[in-house]
C-alpha cells in the first residue's frame, strides 16, 4: 500500500514533467517558426535593396555567391556568425561590452 502510493505519486510527477517539457519544446518551435522566416525575408530584402542601389549607381550589385547572388545573404550571415570579437587590450572590458547595449536600450526608451 505504502509503495503503491509513492509509485503513483512518482508516475504523476514524471507525467507532469513530461507535459512541461513538451510544452516548452512546442513553444520554442512556434517561436522559431516565426523568427526564422522573418530573418530570411529581411536578408533577402537587404539583397534586393543592395541590387537596386547598384542599378541606381550604375554598377553591379552583390552577385558573388550563387546564381545572381541569391546565396549572398547566407554568406553574409555566416561571416557575421564566425566573426571574432576583438577586445582592445587597454580598455575596460565590461564598459566595452555594456556600451552598445546601453546605447540600444536608451534609443528604445527615447
Secondary structure by P-SEA (a helix, b strand, c coil): caaaaaaaaaaaaaaaaaaaaaaaaaaaaaaaaccaaaaaaaaaaaaaaaaaaaaaacccccccccccccaaaaaaaaaaaabbbbbcccccaaaaaaaaaaaaaaaaac
